[in-house]
Amino acid sequence: MHNEKLQDVGEFGLIRRIQRQVGGGDHLVLGIGDDCSIQRQDNSWELLTSTDLLIEGVHFNRQWISMEELGRKSAAVNISDIAAMGGRPKSLFLGVACPGDIPVDELESFSRGFVAETNAYDAVLAGGDTCRSLGPLMISVTVQGEVESGRAIRRDGAEVGDAIYVSGTLGDSALALQQLLAGKQPNRYLLARHNTPTARVALGRRLVQEQLASSMLDVSDGILSDLGHILEASGVGAEIELARLPLSDEFRAALQQDGSLLDLALAGGEDYELLLTSPLKNLSEKTLSSVDLTRIGTICSQPGLQVKNQDGSLYRCSRGGFDHFG
Amino acid sequence: MHNEKLQDVGEFGLIRRIQRQVGGGDHLVLGIGDDCSIQRQDNSWELLTSTDLLIEGVHFNRQWISMEELGRKSAAVNISDIAAMGGRPKSLFLGVACPGDIPVDELESFSRGFVAETNAYDAVLAGGDTCRSLGPLMISVTVQGEVESGRAIRRDGAEVGDAIYVSGTLGDSALALQQLLAGKQPNRYLLARHNTPTARVALGRRLVQEQLASSMLDVSDGILSDLGHILEASGVGAEIELARLPLSDEFRAALQQDGSLLDLALAGGEDYELLLTSPLKNLSEKTLSSVDLTRIGTICSQPGLQVKNQDGSLYRCSRGGFDHFG
């Protein structure tokens, strides 16, 4: 169709069209469509790779985040894709297209934050590219990691009856962003959740080593949208119990003022928590993780995703998942 | 120093500052500063990785290149970094930040070109990221390849007495760009050299397999600048003979009209030919390559890079190498 616009097709529609053009390769275990691609490496390990773009005015606003924090976030959100398959990150590659008005010491703050965050996950900055931008600041990050052969936790393994878990708390980052957009200053906790998220690498590793999860991804677009990817890839449906969503004290306090904020926990985005399914009903005891795991629902055979109120009635979220072309 | 600007420090100055912040890793054979990073993979092979940015208004102008050609070029210039170390490309990762005014069929043309070019080198598109751009079209590409362990041809191996070779012809791409900038239509050959360059993968492989080269890189910023990188990394100097520069018939025809164009062959950029050093004086006979190799000079102990006229006098190039922040 001629003159079809991006917003008509959507981010995932475009990705599907590109997928159709692409063939496979013998070395490629898994290509486009999961958190990372998987490639054969040697007998024991597979290579995981993921690439992310962070564009000024789309993903961040320099008014609201320091360059050092932006460096940290750029590394963490990319490493989160390795965590989402249960791998360990090894090497990061950084591309920066930079407007001429950013002073060099600011760029050094950015790379200092990027390197510090990378090293905190036992990975290294191994290469990159820099150039001038006539428009916004644009950052591209590629991460390589590794996972025991055949053990990567993909999106397509959820089975009927599996419990659905999510790590940490939901909605904090989206609430901070909403406050910033409204001209309010979020409190320290919420702002940190937005500007310096944590990749759940240790939890992902534990889930792989103990083979505890049947499917997993990281929550970047909100659990409604992201759980949708698991359901689609696995050919199943799900029920989520609204009362079980893990919320921080800070988020609950805001929710008491405005009940509609609950939708930020469902469809806000940028949580970078792990969302996973498991045949086990007591997973939290098994993972010994420093971050909480909360059971929020169940995989079922009926297609679609239902969010249930405590009385069993259906909850209707006012927001869709985040689509970059929406 | 506060408020130092990018153009004061330059692209390579910024990279050096970032390099100082970065530590190494056990798995990392070679980090920032060559065409690719090198990582241990298994006993026989090492993993090569390189990342490139292509920014509208900086690296390309959509008036002068079709989206399909842009897709081909985006893959080829990145694969050229694998060729520059003698590796074979395996997997590419593509990030596209896209302005809303580009129709979907144009984006599909772009990805069709990218996939076709990738497959032409026996590699696959293995992953990516797409998002909206409020500014220009921005493309990031990361390529992974492999090379026999310990055999990658780096920048730091040139030795005094080595001959200097370059593949193909120089200056064609820069001449096409200069004509486009002046509002003239380049002929078909020159335009193709600018819009759809070829990565010299087969030649690079042959040089590795026969262990024929002591140092190598691909010419992206012009041979003066790029040979400078080899000299700096290897701690040597070089003499180039101007009369030996390989020039196409099309370039020679333009040169007859305007002698100053010769500087485009020295410092124009975007040739994507291989520039290499070798102890062998008859390398062309050994490589059996479909692309010509021309001997253009000699590595010497005296520091610096001298370009000599046929009468032995020094030639002075009016252009420096290309610096993205210059």
HADDOCK unambig.tbl for C-alpha pairs under 7 A between the chains (distance, minus, plus):
assign (segid A and resid 2 and name CA) (segid B and resid 105 and name CA) 6.47 0.50 0.50
assign (segid A and resid 3 and name CA) (segid B and resid 103 and name CA) 5.12 0.50 0.50
assign (segid A and resid 3 and name CA) (segid B and resid 104 and name CA) 6.89 0.50 0.50
assign (segid A and resid 4 and name CA) (segid B and resid 103 and name CA) 5.53 0.50 0.50
assign (segid A and resid 4 and name CA) (segid B and resid 104 and name CA) 5.50 0.50 0.50
assign (segid A and resid 5 and name CA) (segid B and resid 103 and name CA) 4.98 0.50 0.50
assign (segid A and resid 5 and name CA) (segid B and resid 104 and name CA) 5.60 0.50 0.50
assign (segid A and resid 6 and name CA) (segid B and resid 100 and name CA) 6.34 0.50 0.50
assign (segid A and resid 6 and name CA) (segid B and resid 103 and name CA) 6.52 0.50 0.50
assign (segid A and resid 6 and name CA) (segid B and resid 104 and name CA) 5.71 0.50 0.50
assign (segid A and resid 11 and name CA) (segid B and resid 130 and name CA) 6.74 0.50 0.50
assign (segid A and resid 18 and name CA) (segid B and resid 108 and name CA) 6.92 0.50 0.50
assign (segid A and resid 18 and name CA) (segid B and resid 111 and name CA) 6.47 0.50 0.50
assign (segid A and resid 21 and name CA) (segid B and resid 112 and name CA) 6.62 0.50 0.50
assign (segid A and resid 22 and name CA) (segid B and resid 115 and name CA) 6.45 0.50 0.50
assign (segid A and resid 22 and name CA) (segid B and resid 125 and name CA) 6.61 0.50 0.50
assign (segid A and resid 23 and name CA) (segid B and resid 124 and name CA) 6.96 0.50 0.50
assign (segid A and resid 24 and name CA) (segid B and resid 124 and name CA) 6.60 0.50 0.50
assign (segid A and resid 25 and name CA) (segid B and resid 124 and name CA) 6.34 0.50 0.50
assign (segid A and resid 31 and name CA) (segid B and resid 126 and name CA) 4.66 0.50 0.50
assign (segid A and resid 31 and name CA) (segid B and resid 127 and name CA) 5.97 0.50 0.50
assign (segid A and resid 32 and name CA) (segid B and resid 126 and name CA) 5.57 0.50 0.50
assign (segid A and resid 32 and name CA) (segid B and resid 127 and name CA) 4.50 0.50 0.50
assign (segid A and resid 37 and name CA) (segid B and resid 126 and name CA) 6.18 0.50 0.50
assign (segid A and resid 37 and name CA) (segid B and resid 127 and name CA) 6.12 0.50 0.50
assign (segid A and resid 41 and name CA) (segid B and resid 41 and name CA) 6.45 0.50 0.50
assign (segid A and resid 42 and name CA) (segid B and resid 42 and name CA) 5.85 0.50 0.50
assign (segid A and resid 50 and name CA) (segid B and resid 127 and name CA) 6.84 0.50 0.50
assign (segid A and resid 51 and name CA) (segid B and resid 93 and name CA) 6.76 0.50 0.50
assign (segid A and resid 51 and name CA) (segid B and resid 95 and name CA) 6.99 0.50 0.50
assign (segid A and resid 51 and name CA) (segid B and resid 128 and name CA) 5.66 0.50 0.50
assign (segid A and resid 51 and name CA) (segid B and resid 129 and name CA) 6.26 0.50 0.50
assign (segid A and resid 52 and name CA) (segid B and resid 95 and name CA) 6.91 0.50 0.50
assign (segid A and resid 52 and name CA) (segid B and resid 129 and name CA) 5.65 0.50 0.50
assign (segid A and resid 53 and name CA) (segid B and resid 95 and name CA) 6.50 0.50 0.50
assign (segid A and resid 53 and name CA) (segid B and resid 129 and name CA) 6.62 0.50 0.50
assign (segid A and resid 55 and name CA) (segid B and resid 133 and name CA) 6.90 0.50 0.50
assign (segid A and resid 57 and name CA) (segid B and resid 134 and name CA) 6.88 0.50 0.50
assign (segid A and resid 58 and name CA) (segid B and resid 133 and name CA) 6.93 0.50 0.50
assign (segid A and resid 93 and name CA) (segid B and resid 51 and name CA) 6.75 0.50 0.50
assign (segid A and resid 95 and name CA) (segid B and resid 52 and name CA) 6.92 0.50 0.50
assign (segid A and resid 95 and name CA) (segid B and resid 53 and name CA) 6.49 0.50 0.50
assign (segid A and resid 100 and name CA) (segid B and resid 6 and name CA) 6.35 0.50 0.50
assign (segid A and resid 103 and name CA) (segid B and resid 3 and name CA) 5.17 0.50 0.50
assign (segid A and resid 103 and name CA) (segid B and resid 4 and name CA) 5.54 0.50 0.50
assign (segid A and resid 103 and name CA) (segid B and resid 5 and name CA) 5.01 0.50 0.50
assign (segid A and resid 103 and name CA) (segid B and resid 6 and name CA) 6.53 0.50 0.50
assign (segid A and resid 104 and name CA) (segid B and resid 3 and name CA) 6.94 0.50 0.50
assign (segid A and resid 104 and name CA) (segid B and resid 4 and name CA) 5.53 0.50 0.50
assign (segid A and resid 104 and name CA) (segid B and resid 5 and name CA) 5.62 0.50 0.50
assign (segid A and resid 104 and name CA) (segid B and resid 6 and name CA) 5.71 0.50 0.50
assign (segid A and resid 105 and name CA) (segid B and resid 2 and name CA) 6.53 0.50 0.50
assign (segid A and resid 108 and name CA) (segid B and resid 18 and name CA) 6.92 0.50 0.50
assign (segid A and resid 111 and name CA) (segid B and resid 18 and name CA) 6.47 0.50 0.50
assign (segid A and resid 112 and name CA) (segid B and resid 21 and name CA) 6.62 0.50 0.50
assign (segid A and resid 115 and name CA) (segid B and resid 22 and name CA) 6.46 0.50 0.50
assign (segid A and resid 124 and name CA) (segid B and resid 23 and name CA) 6.98 0.50 0.50
assign (segid A and resid 124 and name CA) (segid B and resid 24 and name CA) 6.59 0.50 0.50
assign (segid A and resid 124 and name CA) (segid B and resid 25 and name CA) 6.33 0.50 0.50
assign (segid A and resid 125 and name CA) (segid B and resid 22 and name CA) 6.63 0.50 0.50
assign (segid A and resid 126 and name CA) (segid B and resid 31 and name CA) 4.65 0.50 0.50
assign (segid A and resid 126 and name CA) (segid B and resid 32 and name CA) 5.58 0.50 0.50
assign (segid A and resid 126 and name CA) (segid B and resid 37 and name CA) 6.18 0.50 0.50
assign (segid A and resid 127 and name CA) (segid B and resid 31 and name CA) 5.96 0.50 0.50
assign (segid A and resid 127 and name CA) (segid B and resid 32 and name CA) 4.50 0.50 0.50
assign (segid A and resid 127 and name CA) (segid B and resid 37 and name CA) 6.14 0.50 0.50
assign (segid A and resid 127 and name CA) (segid B and resid 50 and name CA) 6.85 0.50 0.50
assign (segid A and resid 128 and name CA) (segid B and resid 51 and name CA) 5.66 0.50 0.50
assign (segid A and resid 129 and name CA) (segid B and resid 51 and name CA) 6.27 0.50 0.50
assign (segid A and resid 129 and name CA) (segid B and resid 52 and name CA) 5.65 0.50 0.50
assign (segid A and resid 129 and name CA) (segid B and resid 53 and name CA) 6.61 0.50 0.50
assign (segid A and resid 130 and name CA) (segid B and resid 11 and name CA) 6.79 0.50 0.50
assign (segid A and resid 131 and name CA) (segid B and resid 324 and name CA) 5.33 0.50 0.50
assign (segid A and resid 131 and name CA) (segid B and resid 325 and name CA) 6.77 0.50 0.50
assign (segid A and resid 132 and name CA) (segid B and resid 324 and name CA) 5.85 0.50 0.50
assign (segid A and resid 132 and name CA) (segid B and resid 325 and name CA) 5.86 0.50 0.50
assign (segid A and resid 133 and name CA) (segid B and resid 55 and name CA) 6.97 0.50 0.50
assign (segid A and resid 133 and name CA) (segid B and resid 58 and name CA) 6.93 0.50 0.50
assign (segid A and resid 134 and name CA) (segid B and resid 57 and name CA) 6.88 0.50 0.50
assign (segid A and resid 135 and name CA) (segid B and resid 135 and name CA) 5.43 0.50 0.50
assign (segid A and resid 135 and name CA) (segid B and resid 136 and name CA) 6.46 0.50 0.50
assign (segid A and resid 136 and name CA) (segid B and resid 135 and name CA) 6.40 0.50 0.50
assign (segid A and resid 140 and name CA) (segid B and resid 140 and name CA) 6.55 0.50 0.50
assign (segid A and resid 324 and name CA) (segid B and resid 131 and name CA) 5.30 0.50 0.50
assign (segid A and resid 324 and name CA) (segid B and resid 132 and name CA) 5.83 0.50 0.50
assign (segid A and resid 325 and name CA) (segid B and resid 131 and name CA) 6.73 0.50 0.50
assign (segid A and resid 325 and name CA) (segid B and resid 132 and name CA) 5.83 0.50 0.50
